[in-house]
Amino acid sequence: MTNTRTQQIEWRRNKVQELAVKGFTQSDICQILQLSKYTVSRDIKFLREQAKEVIKNHIDEKLPYEFDKAVKGIEEIIKEAFIMVAQAEKTQDNKGKVTALSLAKDSIQTKMDLLTHTTLLNNSIKFVEGNKQKLEDSFTSEEEQHALTTKF
């Protein structure tokens, strides 16, 4: 496929997605872009598959790393808050101490919220991995069936 043809397909798919985002139906998109229902349907299928891959990559690659960064960042805030508490105690700054303790409390609560939502994160990852395995098993089974039917 030529570079120009690839660019045309990419442009068309972007237009299909733009119109779909704006709430247009497939029939509307066909009419607006003067495309066949088959072409629009194929483009939407491609866009869905692309979106699945983005979500899978996000769950598999980005989310665990970002989660870890967030937890570690909150732990640093907690450490700093308790350093501020100690400094406020030395200077007998009760207002500063209360402020630092409040920051520590809020940070600990945020950390707990993140950690308790880990179950949701783990369930999402397991769901993706389970469906991935089912698809792989399905493809393997189809290949085996095809091999058996072509032998006889």
C-alpha positions in Angstrom: 0.0 0.0 0.0 1.4 3.4 -1.0 2.1 6.1 1.6 -0.6 8.3 0.0 -3.2 5.5 0.2 -2.3 4.8 3.8 -2.7 8.6 4.6 -6.1 8.6 2.9 -7.3 5.6 4.9 -6.0 7.2 8.1 -7.7 10.5 7.2 -11.0 8.7 6.5 -10.8 6.7 9.8 -10.2 9.9 11.7 -13.2 11.5 10.1 -15.3 8.4 10.9 -14.2 8.6 14.5 -14.8 12.4 14.7 -18.3 12.0 13.4 -19.0 9.0 15.7 -17.8 11.0 18.7 -20.2 13.7 17.7 -23.1 11.2 17.9 -23.7 10.5 14.3 -25.0 7.0 13.4 -23.2 4.8 10.9 -25.8 5.6 8.3 -25.3 9.4 8.9 -21.5 8.9 8.6 -22.0 7.0 5.3 -24.1 9.8 3.9 -21.8 12.6 5.1 -18.6 11.1 3.9 -20.2 9.4 0.9 -18.9 6.0 1.8 -20.4 2.5 1.7 -21.8 1.0 4.8 -19.2 -1.8 4.5 -16.3 0.8 4.5 -17.7 2.7 7.5 -18.4 -0.6 9.4 -14.9 -1.8 8.6 -13.4 1.5 9.8 -15.4 1.4 13.0 -14.3 -2.2 13.6 -10.7 -1.2 13.1 -11.1 1.8 15.5 -12.6 -0.5 18.1 -9.7 -3.0 17.8 -7.3 -0.1 18.1 -9.1 1.2 21.2 -8.9 -2.3 22.8 -5.2 -2.3 22.1 -4.8 1.1 23.8 -6.7 0.0 26.8 -4.8 -3.3 27.0 -1.5 -1.4 26.8 -2.7 1.1 29.4 -3.7 -1.7 31.8 -0.6 -3.9 31.1 2.1 -1.3 30.9 1.2 2.2 32.1 -1.3 1.7 34.9 1.0 -0.4 37.2 3.9 2.0 36.8 1.7 5.1 37.4 0.1 3.4 40.4 3.5 2.7 41.8 4.7 6.2 41.3 1.5 7.6 42.9 2.0 5.4 46.0 5.7 6.3 46.3 4.9 10.0 45.9 2.3 9.8 48.6 4.8 8.0 50.9 7.3 10.9 50.3 4.6 13.4 51.3 3.9 11.5 54.5 7.6 11.5 55.4 7.8 15.2 54.8 4.7 15.9 56.8 6.1 14.1 59.8 9.4 16.0 59.4 7.3 19.2 59.5 5.5 17.9 62.6 8.9 17.4 64.3 10.1 20.8 63.3 6.9 22.4 64.5 7.2 20.6 67.9 10.8 22.0 68.3 9.6 25.5 67.6 6.4 25.1 69.6 4.4 26.0 66.5 1.1 24.4 67.3 -0.6 25.8 64.2 2.2 24.4 62.0 2.0 21.0 63.8 -1.7 20.7 63.3 -1.3 21.7 59.6 1.4 19.1 59.1 -0.6 16.4 60.9 -3.6 17.2 58.8 -1.4 16.8 55.6 -0.1 13.5 57.0 -3.7 12.2 57.8 -5.0 13.2 54.3 -2.0 11.6 52.6 -2.4 8.4 54.6 -6.1 8.3 53.7 -5.3 8.9 50.0 -2.7 6.1 50.1 -5.3 3.7 51.7 -7.8 4.7 49.0 -5.3 3.8 46.3 -4.3 0.5 48.0 -7.9 -0.6 48.6 -8.6 0.1 44.9 -5.8 -2.2 44.0 -8.4 -5.0 44.0 -10.1 -3.3 41.1 -6.8 -2.9 39.3 -5.9 -6.6 39.8 -9.4 -7.7 38.7 -9.1 -5.6 35.6 -5.7 -7.1 34.8 -6.9 -10.7 35.5 -10.0 -10.0 33.2 -7.8 -8.9 30.3 -5.3 -11.8 30.8 -8.2 -14.3 31.0 -9.8 -13.0 27.9 -6.5 -13.0 26.1 -5.9 -16.6 27.1 -9.5 -17.5 26.0 -8.8 -15.9 22.6 -5.4 -17.7 22.3 -7.1 -21.0 23.2 -9.9 -20.3 20.7 -7.4 -19.6 17.9 -5.4 -22.7 18.8 -8.6 -24.8 18.7 -9.6 -23.3 15.4 -6.1 -24.0 13.9 -6.3 -27.6 15.2 -9.8 -28.1 13.7 -8.6 -26.6 10.4 -5.6 -28.9 10.4 -7.8 -31.9 11.0 -10.3 -31.0 8.3 -7.6 -30.4 5.7 -6.0 -33.8 6.4 -9.1 -35.8 5.5 
